[in-house]
């Protein structure tokens, strides 16, 4: 799957001396990191979550649900659930609530859904990740007597903060 942004699109936000091929390699690498950390840019997605509760949550807000199945394992015998009869969808929360009231989901729940389109947010984060990546100086510390000192930005912490910004929900890792 191609990256969300091209070198030309990034150049409209970031100044760099890299040629388009090198810049696209940076974009592709950071885009792959973004997908690895928070999932594919578009759906449909399949998530298998732990049940035994009244509600289960997927990682992203839901645009549409394709299917929901539950069981002790997800196999050909897993129970297919229907919206309104077996669960209520709280799309903006990425939550499915088991019906009737008080009922619990089985041990394992598989949700196939299309997430809300968040590509604009991801593009913004990807531009900032590229900007951060290109700004790395490689210096841990530099000083010249008492006249000059240098303290580098914590790039790892800044990168993690940008990746968290791309996630709609808190994910505990």
DSSP file (Angstrom, degrees, kcal/mol; ACC not computed):
  #  RESIDUE AA STRUCTURE BP1 BP2  ACC     N-H-->O    O-->H-N    N-H-->O    O-->H-N    TCO  KAPPA ALPHA  PHI   PSI    X-CA   Y-CA   Z-CA
    1    1 A X              0   0    0      0, 0.0     3,-0.1     0, 0.0     0, 0.0   0.000 360.0 360.0 360.0 130.9    0.0    0.0    0.0
    2    2 A X        -     0   0    0      1,-0.1     4,-0.1     2,-0.1     0, 0.0  -0.261 360.0 -93.4 -67.4 156.2    1.5    3.4   -0.9
    3    3 A X        -     0   0    0      2,-0.1    -1,-0.1     1,-0.1    25,-0.1  -0.226  32.6-113.6 -64.0 158.1    2.3    5.9    1.7
    4    4 A X  S    S+     0   0    0     23,-0.2     2,-0.3    -3,-0.1    -1,-0.1   0.792  97.9  39.2 -63.3 -28.8   -0.3    8.6    2.6
    5    5 A X  S    S-     0   0    0     19,-0.1     2,-0.2    22,-0.1    -2,-0.1  -0.900  70.8-141.2-127.7 151.9    1.8   11.3    1.2
    6    6 A X     >  -     0   0    0     -2,-0.3     4,-2.2     1,-0.1     5,-0.2  -0.612  35.4-105.8-100.2 167.5    4.2   11.9   -1.7
    7    7 A X  H  > S+     0   0    0      1,-0.2     4,-2.4    -2,-0.2     5,-0.1   0.896 121.8  54.4 -59.0 -40.3    7.4   13.8   -1.6
    8    8 A X  H  > S+     0   0    0      1,-0.2     4,-0.8     2,-0.2    -1,-0.2   0.899 107.9  49.0 -62.7 -40.5    5.7   16.6   -3.5
    9    9 A X  H >4 S+     0   0    0      1,-0.2     3,-0.5     2,-0.2    -1,-0.2   0.901 112.5  47.6 -65.9 -40.3    3.0   16.9   -0.9
   10   10 A X  H >X S+     0   0    0     -4,-2.2     3,-2.3     1,-0.2     4,-2.0   0.878 102.8  63.1 -68.6 -37.1    5.5   16.9    2.0
   11   11 A X  H 3< S+     0   0    0     -4,-2.4    -1,-0.2     1,-0.3    -2,-0.2   0.777  92.6  64.3 -59.6 -26.0    7.7   19.6    0.2
   12   12 A X  T << S+     0   0    0     -4,-0.8    -1,-0.3    -3,-0.5    -2,-0.2   0.625 117.5  27.3 -73.0  -9.4    4.7   22.0    0.5
   13   13 A X  T <4 S+     0   0    0     -3,-2.3     2,-0.4     1,-0.2    -2,-0.2   0.584 121.9  47.7-120.2 -20.8    5.1   21.8    4.3
   14   14 A X     <  -     0   0    0     -4,-2.0     2,-0.5     2,-0.0    -1,-0.2  -0.984  66.3-141.4-133.1 132.9    8.8   20.9    4.9
   15   15 A X        +     0   0    0     -2,-0.4     2,-0.3    -3,-0.1    -3,-0.0  -0.798  36.5 152.6 -91.4 132.9   12.0   22.4    3.5
   16   16 A X        -     0   0    0     -2,-0.5    -2,-0.0     2,-0.1     7,-0.0  -0.990  48.7-140.1-156.0 153.9   14.7   19.9    2.7
   17   17 A X        +     0   0    0     -2,-0.3    -1,-0.1     2,-0.0     2,-0.0   0.463  69.7 115.2 -91.4  -4.0   17.7   19.4    0.4
   18   18 A X        -     0   0    0      1,-0.1    -2,-0.1     4,-0.1     2,-0.1  -0.367  70.0-119.2 -64.5 143.5   16.9   15.7   -0.1
   19   19 A X     >  -     0   0    0      1,-0.1     4,-2.7    -2,-0.0     5,-0.2  -0.329  33.6 -97.4 -75.2 170.2   15.9   14.7   -3.6
   20   20 A X  H  > S+     0   0    0      1,-0.2     4,-2.5     2,-0.2     5,-0.2   0.854 122.1  52.3 -59.7 -38.2   12.4   13.3   -4.2
   21   21 A X  H  > S+     0   0    0      2,-0.2     4,-1.7     1,-0.2    -1,-0.2   0.936 113.5  42.7 -65.8 -46.2   13.6    9.7   -4.1
   22   22 A X  H  > S+     0   0    0      2,-0.2     4,-1.8     1,-0.2    -2,-0.2   0.906 114.9  50.4 -66.7 -41.4   15.4   10.0   -0.8
   23   23 A X  H  X S+     0   0    0     -4,-2.7     4,-2.5     1,-0.2    -2,-0.2   0.902 108.6  52.4 -63.9 -40.0   12.5   12.1    0.7
   24   24 A X  H  X S+     0   0    0     -4,-2.5     4,-3.1    -5,-0.2    -1,-0.2   0.862 105.6  55.0 -65.2 -34.1   10.0    9.4   -0.4
   25   25 A X  H  X S+     0   0    0     -4,-1.7     4,-2.2     2,-0.2    -1,-0.2   0.911 109.4  47.2 -62.8 -41.4   12.1    6.7    1.3
   26   26 A X  H  X S+     0   0    0     -4,-1.8     4,-2.4     2,-0.2     5,-0.2   0.932 113.9  47.7 -63.0 -46.4   11.9    8.7    4.6
   27   27 A X  H  X S+     0   0    0     -4,-2.5     4,-2.8     1,-0.2    -2,-0.2   0.930 111.9  49.5 -61.0 -46.4    8.1    9.2    4.1
   28   28 A X  H  X S+     0   0    0     -4,-3.1     4,-2.4     1,-0.2    -1,-0.2   0.902 111.5  49.0 -61.4 -42.1    7.6    5.5    3.3
   29   29 A X  H  X S+     0   0    0     -4,-2.2     4,-1.9     2,-0.2    -1,-0.2   0.929 115.0  43.5 -63.9 -45.6    9.6    4.4    6.4
   30   30 A X  H  X S+     0   0    0     -4,-2.4     4,-2.3     2,-0.2    -2,-0.2   0.863 112.2  53.3 -70.0 -35.5    7.7    6.8    8.7
   31   31 A X  H  X S+     0   0    0     -4,-2.8     4,-2.5    -5,-0.2    -1,-0.2   0.916 108.7  49.9 -63.0 -43.0    4.4    5.8    7.2
   32   32 A X  H  X S+     0   0    0     -4,-2.4     4,-2.6     1,-0.2    -2,-0.2   0.889 109.8  51.2 -63.2 -38.7    5.2    2.1    7.8
   33   33 A X  H  X S+     0   0    0     -4,-1.9     4,-2.0     2,-0.2    -1,-0.2   0.911 109.5  50.7 -62.4 -41.9    6.1    3.0   11.4
   34   34 A X  H  X S+     0   0    0     -4,-2.3     4,-2.6     2,-0.2     5,-0.3   0.923 112.2  45.9 -62.5 -45.4    2.7    4.8   11.8
   35   35 A X  H  X S+     0   0    0     -4,-2.5     4,-2.4     1,-0.2    -2,-0.2   0.907 112.3  51.1 -64.3 -42.5    0.8    1.8   10.4
   36   36 A X  H  < S+     0   0    0     -4,-2.6    -1,-0.2    -5,-0.2    -2,-0.2   0.864 115.8  42.6 -62.9 -35.1    2.7   -0.6   12.6
   37   37 A X  H  < S+     0   0    0     -4,-2.0    -2,-0.2    -5,-0.2    -1,-0.2   0.889 133.9  12.3 -80.7 -41.0    2.0    1.4   15.7
   38   38 A X  H  < S-     0   0    0     -4,-2.6    -3,-0.2     1,-0.3    -2,-0.2   0.373 107.9-103.3-125.5   5.4   -1.7    2.3   15.1
   39   39 A X     <  -     0   0    0     -4,-2.4    -1,-0.3    -5,-0.3    -2,-0.1  -0.206  56.4 -28.5 101.2 169.9   -3.0    0.2   12.3
   40   40 A X        -     0   0    0      1,-0.1     5,-0.0    -4,-0.1     3,-0.0  -0.105  53.6-121.1 -59.8 156.5   -3.8    0.5    8.6
   41   41 A X  S    S+     0   0    0      1,-0.0    77,-0.4    76,-0.0     2,-0.3   0.777  91.0  14.5 -71.0 -26.7   -4.9    3.8    7.1
   42   42 A X  S    S-     0   0    0      2,-0.1     2,-0.1    75,-0.1    -2,-0.1  -0.919  80.9-131.3-145.6 169.9   -8.2    2.4    5.9
   43   43 A X  S    S+     0   0    0     -2,-0.3    71,-0.2    72,-0.2     2,-0.2  -0.262  70.5 145.2-109.0-167.6  -10.5   -0.7    6.3
   44   44 A X        -     0   0    0     69,-0.5     2,-0.3    -2,-0.1    70,-0.3   0.424  63.9-175.4 -74.6 152.0  -12.2   -2.9    6.5
   45   45 A X  E     -A  113   0A   0     68,-3.6    68,-2.5    -2,-0.2     2,-0.5  -0.861  18.6-147.0-116.3 150.2  -10.3   -4.1    9.6
   46   46 A X  E     +A  112   0A   0     -2,-0.3     2,-0.4    66,-0.2    66,-0.2  -0.982  18.8 179.9-117.9 123.9  -10.7   -7.2   11.7
   47   47 A X  E     -A  111   0A   0     64,-2.6    64,-3.1    -2,-0.5     2,-0.6  -0.985  15.6-157.4-124.1 134.6  -10.1   -7.0   15.4
   48   48 A X  E     -A  110   0A   0     -2,-0.4     2,-0.3    62,-0.2    62,-0.2  -0.957  23.6-179.5-108.9 121.5  -10.3   -9.9   17.8
   49   49 A X  E     -A  109   0A   0     60,-3.1    60,-2.6    -2,-0.6     2,-0.3  -0.836  33.7 -99.4-123.7 157.3  -10.9   -8.7   21.4
   50   50 A X  E     -A  108   0A   0     -2,-0.3    58,-0.2    58,-0.2    57,-0.1  -0.580  43.8-174.0 -73.9 132.5  -11.3  -10.2   24.8
   51   51 A X        +     0   0    0     56,-3.5    56,-0.3    -2,-0.3    55,-0.2   0.407  44.2 113.2 -98.6-128.4  -15.0  -10.4   25.8
   52   52 A X  S    S+     0   0    0     54,-1.6     2,-0.3    53,-0.8    54,-0.1   0.662  72.9  90.8  59.9  22.5  -16.7  -11.5   29.0
   53   53 A X  S    S-     0   0    0     53,-0.3    52,-2.8     1,-0.1    -1,-0.2  -0.847  89.0-110.2-133.3 171.2  -17.9   -7.9   29.6
   54   54 A X  S    S+     0   0    0     -2,-0.3    44,-3.6    50,-0.2     2,-0.4   0.822 103.5  32.8 -71.0 -31.2  -21.0   -5.9   28.7
   55   55 A X  E     -D   97   0B   0     42,-0.2     2,-0.3    -4,-0.1    42,-0.2  -0.952  63.9-164.0-128.6 146.6  -19.0   -3.8   26.2
   56   56 A X  E     -D   96   0B   0     40,-2.2    40,-2.5    -2,-0.4     2,-0.4  -0.940  13.8-148.5-123.3 152.7  -16.0   -4.5   23.9
   57   57 A X  E     -D   95   0B   0     -2,-0.3    38,-0.2    38,-0.2     2,-0.2  -0.952   3.7-155.4-125.4 138.3  -13.9   -1.8   22.3
   58   58 A X        -     0   0    0     36,-2.7     4,-0.1    -2,-0.4    -9,-0.0  -0.592  35.8-105.5 -99.9 172.5  -12.0   -1.7   19.0
   59   59 A X  S    S+     0   0    0     -2,-0.2   110,-0.5     2,-0.1     2,-0.3   0.680  95.1  35.1 -75.2 -18.4   -9.1    0.6   18.4
   60   60 A X  S    S-     0   0    0    108,-0.1    -2,-0.2    34,-0.1    33,-0.1  -0.915  92.3 -86.9-136.0 158.3  -10.8    3.2   16.3
   61   61 A X        -     0   0    0     -2,-0.3    55,-2.2    31,-0.1     2,-0.4  -0.346  52.3-120.3 -59.5 148.1  -14.1    5.0   15.9
   62   62 A X  E     +B  115   0A   0     29,-2.5    53,-0.2    53,-0.3     3,-0.1  -0.800  32.5 176.7-103.8 130.0  -16.5    2.9   13.7
   63   63 A X  E    S-     0   0A   0     51,-3.1     2,-0.3    -2,-0.4    52,-0.2   0.866  79.0  -6.7 -87.9 -49.9  -18.0    4.1   10.4
   64   64 A X  E     -B  114   0A   0     50,-1.7    50,-2.9    27,-0.1     2,-0.5  -0.996  61.8-135.9-146.1 148.6  -19.7    0.7    9.6
   65   65 A X  E     -B  113   0A   0     -2,-0.3    48,-0.3    48,-0.2     3,-0.1  -0.911  14.5-177.5-104.5 130.0  -19.8   -2.8   11.1
   66   66 A X  E     -     0   0A   0     46,-3.1     2,-0.3    -2,-0.5    47,-0.2   0.871  67.3 -17.8 -89.7 -47.4  -19.5   -5.7    8.6
   67   67 A X  E     -B  112   0A   0     45,-1.7    45,-2.8     2,-0.0     2,-0.4  -0.993  47.2-157.7-159.3 155.0  -19.8   -8.5   11.1
   68   68 A X  E     +BC 111  81A   0     13,-0.6    13,-3.3    -2,-0.3     2,-0.3  -0.991  18.5 175.5-135.5 126.7  -19.6   -9.4   14.8
   69   69 A X  E     -BC 110  80A   0     41,-2.4    41,-3.1    -2,-0.4     2,-0.3  -0.958   4.7-173.0-129.7 150.5  -18.9  -13.0   16.0
   70   70 A X  E     +BC 109  79A   0      9,-2.2     9,-2.4    -2,-0.3     2,-0.3  -0.961  20.5 117.1-140.6 158.8  -18.3  -14.4   19.5
   71   71 A X  E    S-B  108   0A   0     37,-1.9    37,-2.7    -2,-0.3   -20,-0.1  -0.963  75.0 -74.8 170.8-176.0  -17.4  -17.7   21.1
   72   72 A X  S    S+     0   0    0     -2,-0.3     2,-0.3     1,-0.3    -1,-0.1   0.819 124.8   6.3 -72.2 -30.6  -14.8  -19.4   23.2
   73   73 A X  S    S-     0   0    0     35,-0.1     2,-0.9    -3,-0.1    -1,-0.3  -0.951  86.0-112.2-139.9 158.1  -12.7  -19.4   20.0
   74   74 A X        +     0   0    0     -2,-0.3     2,-0.2    -3,-0.1    -3,-0.1  -0.833  65.8 120.6 -96.8 106.1  -13.5  -17.7   16.7
   75   75 A X  S >  S-     0   0    0     -2,-0.9     3,-1.8     0, 0.0    -2,-0.0  -0.695  82.0 -63.0-143.7-165.2  -14.1  -20.6   14.2
   76   76 A X  T 3  S+     0   0    0      1,-0.3    -2,-0.0    -2,-0.2     0, 0.0   0.760 131.4  54.0 -62.4 -24.3  -16.9  -21.8   11.9
   77   77 A X  T 3  S+     0   0    0      2,-0.1    -1,-0.3    -4,-0.0     3,-0.1   0.432  79.0 124.9 -90.5   0.3  -19.1  -22.4   15.0
   78   78 A X    <   -     0   0    0     -3,-1.8     2,-0.3     1,-0.1    -7,-0.2  -0.309  69.0-108.0 -62.6 143.7  -18.8  -18.9   16.4
   79   79 A X  E     -C   70   0A   0     -9,-2.4    -9,-2.2     1,-0.0     2,-0.5  -0.564  25.5-137.6 -75.6 129.8  -22.1  -17.1   17.0
   80   80 A X  E     -C   69   0A   0     -2,-0.3     2,-0.3   -11,-0.2   -11,-0.2  -0.780  20.3-152.5 -88.5 128.2  -22.9  -14.3   14.5
   81   81 A X  E     -C   68   0A   0    -13,-3.3   -13,-0.6    -2,-0.5     2,-0.4  -0.737   1.6-146.3-102.4 150.3  -24.4  -11.3   16.3
   82   82 A X     >> -     0   0    0     -2,-0.3     4,-3.0   -15,-0.1     5,-1.3  -0.904  23.8-106.1-117.0 145.3  -26.7   -8.8   14.8
   83   83 A X  B  45S+e   87   0B   0     -2,-0.4     2,-0.4     1,-0.2     5,-0.2  -0.412 104.6  13.2 -64.8 139.2  -27.0   -5.0   15.5
   84   84 A X  T  45S+     0   0    0      3,-3.1    -1,-0.2     1,-0.1     4,-0.1  -0.097 128.1  55.9  86.5 -37.1  -30.0   -4.1   17.6
   85   85 A X  T  45S+     0   0    0     -3,-0.5    -2,-0.2    -2,-0.4    -1,-0.1   0.852 126.8   9.9 -93.0 -41.0  -30.7   -7.7   18.5
   86   86 A X  T  <5S+     0   0    0     -4,-3.0    13,-3.2     1,-0.3     2,-0.3   0.659 130.4  15.1-113.1 -24.3  -27.4   -8.8   20.1
   87   87 A X  E   < -eF  83  98B   0     -5,-1.3    -3,-3.1    11,-0.3     2,-0.4  -0.992  57.3-136.8-150.8 156.8  -25.4   -5.5   20.4
   88   88 A X  E     - F   0  97B   0      9,-2.7     9,-3.0    -2,-0.3     2,-0.5  -0.949  26.9-134.0-112.6 135.9  -25.8   -1.8   20.4
   89   89 A X  E     - F   0  96B   0     -2,-0.4     2,-0.6     7,-0.2     7,-0.2  -0.791  18.4-173.1 -96.0 128.0  -23.1    0.2   18.5
   90   90 A X  E >>> - F   0  95B   0      5,-3.1     5,-2.0    -2,-0.5     3,-1.3  -0.784  17.8-177.8-111.3  80.3  -21.6    3.3   20.0
   91   91 A X  G >45S+     0   0    0     -2,-0.6   -29,-2.5     1,-0.3     3,-1.0   0.841  72.7  52.6 -56.4 -46.6  -19.7    4.2   16.8
   92   92 A X  G 345S+     0   0    0      1,-0.3    -1,-0.3   -31,-0.2   -31,-0.1   0.747 114.4  44.4 -64.4 -23.4  -17.8    7.3   18.0
   93   93 A X  G <45S-     0   0    0     -3,-1.3    -1,-0.3     2,-0.2    -2,-0.2   0.545 106.7-124.3 -94.0 -10.1  -16.4    5.3   21.0
   94   94 A X  T <<5 +     0   0    0     -3,-1.0   -36,-2.7    -4,-0.8     2,-0.4   0.849  66.9 140.0  67.1  33.2  -15.6    2.2   19.0
   95   95 A X  E   < -DF  57  90B   0     -5,-2.0    -5,-3.1   -38,-0.2     2,-0.5  -0.884  43.3-163.7-119.1 141.0  -17.7    0.3   21.5
   96   96 A X  E     -DF  56  89B   0    -40,-2.5   -40,-2.2    -2,-0.4     2,-0.5  -0.992  13.5-155.6-118.3 127.2  -20.2   -2.5   21.1
   97   97 A X  E     -DF  55  88B   0     -9,-3.0    -9,-2.7    -2,-0.5   -42,-0.2  -0.894  20.0-122.0-105.5 128.4  -22.6   -3.0   24.1
   98   98 A X  E     - F   0  87B   0    -44,-3.6     2,-0.3    -2,-0.5     4,-0.3  -0.456  36.9-113.2 -72.1 135.9  -24.1   -6.5   24.5
   99   99 A X  S    S+     0   0    0    -13,-3.2     2,-0.2    -2,-0.2   -14,-0.0  -0.868  85.6  49.5-114.7 152.7  -27.9   -6.8   24.5
  100  100 A X  S >  S-     0   0    0     -2,-0.3     3,-2.6     3,-0.1   -15,-0.0   0.606 105.0 -91.4 -70.5 167.9  -30.1   -7.5   26.3
  101  101 A X  T 3  S+     0   0    0      1,-0.3    -2,-0.1    -2,-0.2     3,-0.1  -0.171 113.6  22.3 -49.8 132.9  -29.1   -5.3   29.2
  102  102 A X  T 3  S+     0   0    0      1,-0.3    -1,-0.3    -4,-0.3    -3,-0.1   0.198  92.5 126.1  93.1 -16.3  -26.9   -7.1   31.6
  103  103 A X    <   -     0   0    0     -3,-2.6    -1,-0.3    -5,-0.3     2,-0.3  -0.372  49.6-140.6 -72.8 155.4  -25.8   -9.8   29.1
  104  104 A X        -     0   0    0     -3,-0.1   -50,-0.2    -7,-0.1     2,-0.1  -0.866  14.7-112.1-116.5 150.8  -22.0  -10.4   28.6
  105  105 A X        -     0   0    0    -52,-2.8   -53,-0.8    -2,-0.3     4,-0.1  -0.406  41.8-102.0 -70.1 156.8  -20.1  -11.1   25.5
  106  106 A X        -     0   0    0      2,-0.2   -54,-1.6   -55,-0.2   -53,-0.3  -0.040  48.6 -82.2 -66.9-178.1  -18.5  -14.5   25.1
  107  107 A X  S    S+     0   0    0    -56,-0.3   -56,-3.5     1,-0.1     2,-0.4   0.878 114.8  29.8 -59.1 -43.3  -14.8  -15.0   25.8
  108  108 A X  E     -AB  50  71A   0    -37,-2.7   -37,-1.9   -58,-0.2     2,-0.4  -0.964  67.0-168.9-125.2 137.1  -13.6  -13.9   22.4
  109  109 A X  E     -AB  49  70A   0    -60,-2.6   -60,-3.1    -2,-0.4     2,-0.5  -0.990   6.0-159.5-127.8 130.0  -15.3  -11.4   20.0
  110  110 A X  E     -AB  48  69A   0    -41,-3.1   -41,-2.4    -2,-0.4     2,-0.5  -0.940  10.2-171.5-108.4 125.1  -14.3  -10.7   16.4
  111  111 A X  E     -AB  47  68A   0    -64,-3.1   -64,-2.6    -2,-0.5     2,-0.6  -0.971   8.0-168.0-119.3 121.9  -15.4   -7.4   14.9
  112  112 A X  E     +AB  46  67A   0    -45,-2.8   -46,-3.1    -2,-0.5   -45,-1.7  -0.951  31.6 146.9-106.7 119.9  -15.0   -6.7   11.2
  113  113 A X  E     -AB  45  65A   0    -68,-2.5   -68,-3.6    -2,-0.6     2,-0.6  -0.952  50.5-120.1-149.4 163.0  -15.5   -3.0   10.6
  114  114 A X  E     - B   0  64A   0    -50,-2.9   -51,-3.1    -2,-0.3   -50,-1.7  -0.957  38.2-136.1-106.0 122.2  -14.6    0.1    8.6
  115  115 A X  E     - B   0  62A   0     -2,-0.6   -53,-0.3   -53,-0.2   -72,-0.2  -0.318  29.7 -86.9 -75.8 161.3  -13.1    2.8   10.8
  116  116 A X        -     0   0    0    -55,-2.2     2,-0.6   -25,-0.2    -1,-0.1  -0.416  56.3 -98.1 -59.7 139.5  -14.0    6.5   10.5
  117  117 A X        +     0   0    0      1,-0.2     3,-0.2    -3,-0.1    -1,-0.1  -0.510  54.2 162.3 -68.4 111.6  -11.7    8.1    7.9
  118  118 A X     >  +     0   0    0     -2,-0.6     4,-2.2   -77,-0.4     3,-0.2   0.020  32.2 120.0-117.7  25.3   -8.9    9.7    9.9
  119  119 A X  H  > S+     0   0    0      1,-0.2     4,-2.7     2,-0.2     5,-0.2   0.830  70.7  58.0 -63.7 -32.1   -6.4   10.1    7.0
  120  120 A X  H  > S+     0   0    0      2,-0.2     4,-2.1     1,-0.2    -1,-0.2   0.929 108.8  45.8 -63.2 -42.8   -6.3   13.9    7.4
  121  121 A X  H  > S+     0   0    0     -3,-0.2     4,-2.3     1,-0.2    -2,-0.2   0.927 113.7  49.4 -63.0 -44.7   -5.1   13.5   11.0
  122  122 A X  H  X S+     0   0    0     -4,-2.2     4,-2.8     1,-0.2    -2,-0.2   0.878 108.7  52.8 -63.7 -38.3   -2.6   10.9    9.9
  123  123 A X  H  X S+     0   0    0     -4,-2.7     4,-2.5     2,-0.2    -1,-0.2   0.926 108.9  49.7 -62.5 -43.9   -1.3   13.1    7.1
  124  124 A X  H  X S+     0   0    0     -4,-2.1     4,-1.9     1,-0.2    -2,-0.2   0.926 113.3  46.0 -59.9 -44.9   -0.8   15.9    9.6
  125  125 A X  H  X S+     0   0    0     -4,-2.3     4,-2.5     1,-0.2    -2,-0.2   0.897 110.7  53.3 -65.6 -40.3    1.1   13.6   12.0
  126  126 A X  H  X S+     0   0    0     -4,-2.8     4,-2.4     2,-0.2    -2,-0.2   0.903 107.1  51.4 -63.5 -41.0    3.1   12.1    9.1
  127  127 A X  H  X S+     0   0    0     -4,-2.5     4,-2.6     1,-0.2    -1,-0.2   0.929 112.0  47.2 -59.6 -44.7    4.3   15.6    8.0
  128  128 A X  H  X S+     0   0    0     -4,-1.9     4,-2.6     1,-0.2    -2,-0.2   0.874 110.2  52.5 -66.6 -36.7    5.4   16.3   11.6
  129  129 A X  H  X S+     0   0    0     -4,-2.5     4,-2.6     2,-0.2    -1,-0.2   0.908 111.0  47.3 -64.1 -41.0    7.2   13.0   11.8
  130  130 A X  H  X S+     0   0    0     -4,-2.4     4,-2.7     2,-0.2     5,-0.2   0.936 112.0  50.1 -63.6 -46.3    9.1   13.8    8.6
  131  131 A X  H  X S+     0   0    0     -4,-2.6     4,-1.2     1,-0.2    -2,-0.2   0.922 113.5  45.9 -58.1 -45.0    9.9   17.3    9.9
  132  132 A X  H  X S+     0   0    0     -4,-2.6     4,-0.6     1,-0.2     3,-0.3   0.914 112.1  50.9 -64.2 -43.9   11.2   15.8   13.2
  133  133 A X  H >< S+     0   0    0     -4,-2.6     3,-0.8     1,-0.2    -2,-0.2   0.901 111.9  46.8 -61.7 -42.4   13.2   13.1   11.4
  134  134 A X  H 3< S+     0   0    0     -4,-2.7    -1,-0.2     1,-0.2    -2,-0.2   0.731 107.3  58.8 -72.8 -21.6   14.9   15.6    9.1
  135  135 A X  H 3< S+     0   0    0     -4,-1.2    -1,-0.2    -3,-0.3    -2,-0.2   0.556  73.4 121.2 -85.2  -8.2   15.7   17.9   12.0
  136  136 A X    <<  -     0   0    0     -3,-0.8    -3,-0.0    -4,-0.6    16,-0.0  -0.360  40.3-172.5 -62.3 127.9   17.7   15.4   13.9
  137  137 A X        -     0   0    0      2,-0.2    -1,-0.2    -2,-0.1     3,-0.1   0.671  30.7-130.7 -94.3 -19.8   21.2   16.8   14.5
  138  138 A X        +     0   0    0      1,-0.3     2,-0.4     2,-0.0    -2,-0.1   0.401  64.1 131.2  83.0  -4.2   22.7   13.6   15.9
  139  139 A X        -     0   0    0      1,-0.2    -1,-0.3    12,-0.0    -2,-0.2  -0.679  35.1-179.3 -85.8 132.0   24.2   15.7   18.8
  140  140 A X  S    S-     0   0    0     -2,-0.4    12,-0.7     1,-0.4     2,-0.3   0.824  75.9 -14.6 -90.9 -41.4   23.7   14.4   22.3
  141  141 A X  E     -G  151   0C   0     10,-0.1    -1,-0.4     2,-0.0     2,-0.3  -0.960  61.2-178.7-160.4 143.7   25.5   17.3   23.9
  142  142 A X  E     +G  150   0C   0      8,-1.1     8,-1.7    -2,-0.3     2,-0.3  -0.992   8.2 167.0-145.9 138.3   27.8   20.1   22.8
  143  143 A X  E     -G  149   0C   0     -2,-0.3     2,-0.4     6,-0.2     6,-0.2  -0.992  21.2-164.3-152.2 145.3   29.5   22.8   24.7
  144  144 A X  E >>  -G  148   0C   0      4,-2.3     4,-1.5    -2,-0.3     3,-1.1  -0.880  65.2 -66.7-130.1  99.1   32.3   25.4   24.1
  145  145 A X  T 34 S-     0   0    0     -2,-0.4    -1,-0.2     1,-0.2     3,-0.0  -0.260  94.2 -44.2  56.4-140.5   33.4   26.8   27.4
  146  146 A X  T 34 S+     0   0    0      1,-0.1    -1,-0.2    -3,-0.1     3,-0.1   0.446 130.5  71.5 -99.7  -2.6   30.8   28.9   29.1
  147  147 A X  T <4 S+     0   0    0     -3,-1.1     2,-0.4     1,-0.2    -2,-0.2   0.788 100.8  30.7 -85.8 -28.3   29.7   30.7   26.0
  148  148 A X  E  <  +G  144   0C   0     -4,-1.5    -4,-2.3     2,-0.0     2,-0.3  -0.992  58.3 164.8-139.0 136.6   27.9   28.0   24.1
  149  149 A X  E     -G  143   0C   0     -2,-0.4     2,-0.4    -6,-0.2    -6,-0.2  -0.966  15.9-155.0-143.1 161.0   25.9   25.0   25.0
  150  150 A X  E     -G  142   0C   0     -8,-1.7    -8,-1.1    -2,-0.3     2,-0.5  -0.986   7.2-174.4-142.7 128.7   23.5   22.7   23.2
  151  151 A X  E     -G  141   0C   0     -2,-0.4   -10,-0.1   -10,-0.2     2,-0.1  -0.982  24.7-137.5-122.0 119.3   20.7   20.5   24.6
  152  152 A X        -     0   0    0    -12,-0.7     2,-0.1    -2,-0.5   -16,-0.0  -0.413  20.6-106.5 -77.7 149.2   19.1   18.3   22.0
  153  153 A X        -     0   0    0     -2,-0.1     2,-1.6     1,-0.1     3,-0.2  -0.456  36.1-110.7 -64.7 141.9   15.4   17.7   21.7
  154  154 A X     >  -     0   0    0      1,-0.2     4,-2.4    -2,-0.1     5,-0.2  -0.635  39.8-176.1 -77.9  91.1   14.3   14.3   23.0
  155  155 A X  H  > S+     0   0    0     -2,-1.6     4,-2.8     1,-0.2    -1,-0.2   0.859  76.9  54.2 -62.6 -38.0   13.4   13.0   19.5
  156  156 A X  H  > S+     0   0    0      2,-0.2     4,-2.4     1,-0.2    -1,-0.2   0.924 111.3  44.8 -63.5 -43.7   12.1    9.6   20.8
  157  157 A X  H  > S+     0   0    0      2,-0.2     4,-2.2     1,-0.2    -2,-0.2   0.906 114.5  48.7 -66.8 -41.1    9.7   11.3   23.2
  158  158 A X  H  X S+     0   0    0     -4,-2.4     4,-2.0     2,-0.2    -2,-0.2   0.900 111.6  50.0 -64.8 -40.5    8.5   13.8   20.6
  159  159 A X  H  X S+     0   0    0     -4,-2.8     4,-2.4     2,-0.2    -2,-0.2   0.922 110.5  49.5 -63.8 -45.0    8.0   11.0   18.1
  160  160 A X  H  X S+     0   0    0     -4,-2.4     4,-2.5     1,-0.2    -1,-0.2   0.890 109.2  52.8 -61.0 -39.4    6.0    9.0   20.6
  161  161 A X  H  X S+     0   0    0     -4,-2.2     4,-1.7     2,-0.2    -1,-0.2   0.899 109.6  48.4 -63.9 -40.1    3.9   12.1   21.3
  162  162 A X  H  X S+     0   0    0     -4,-2.0     4,-1.0     2,-0.2    -2,-0.2   0.910 111.5  49.4 -65.9 -41.8    3.1   12.5   17.6
  163  163 A X  H >X S+     0   0    0     -4,-2.4     4,-0.6     1,-0.2     3,-0.5   0.890 109.7  51.5 -65.5 -38.5    2.2    8.9   17.2
  164  164 A X  H >< S+     0   0    0     -4,-2.5     3,-1.1     1,-0.2    -1,-0.2   0.867 103.9  59.3 -63.2 -35.0   -0.1    9.1   20.3
  165  165 A X  H 3< S+     0   0    0     -4,-1.7    -1,-0.2     1,-0.3    -2,-0.2   0.784 100.8  55.6 -64.3 -26.7   -1.7   12.2   18.6
  166  166 A X  H << S+     0   0    0     -4,-1.0     2,-0.5    -3,-0.5    -1,-0.3   0.649  91.7  86.3 -80.3 -14.8   -2.7   10.0   15.6
  167  167 A X    <<  -     0   0    0     -3,-1.1  -107,-0.1    -4,-0.6     4,-0.0  -0.743  64.6-156.6 -90.4 128.3   -4.5    7.5   17.8
  168  168 A X  S    S+     0   0    0     -2,-0.5     2,-0.3  -109,-0.2    -1,-0.1   0.792  77.4  37.5 -73.1 -25.7   -8.2    8.4   18.6
  169  169 A X  S    S-     0   0    0   -110,-0.5     2,-0.4  -108,-0.0   -76,-0.0  -0.876  93.0 -97.9-125.7 156.2   -8.3    6.3   21.7
  170  170 A X        -     0   0    0     -2,-0.3     2,-0.6     2,-0.0    -2,-0.0  -0.607  38.5-164.9 -71.0 123.6   -5.9    5.5   24.6
  171  171 A X        -     0   0    0     -2,-0.4     2,-0.5    -4,-0.0    -4,-0.0  -0.961  10.2-144.9-113.6 120.0   -4.2    2.2   23.9
  172  172 A X              0   0    0     -2,-0.6    -2,-0.0     1,-0.1     0, 0.0  -0.735 360.0 360.0 -85.8 125.7   -2.5    0.6   26.8
  173  173 A X              0   0    0     -2,-0.5    -1,-0.1     0, 0.0    -2,-0.0   0.374 360.0 360.0-114.2 360.0    0.6   -1.3   25.7
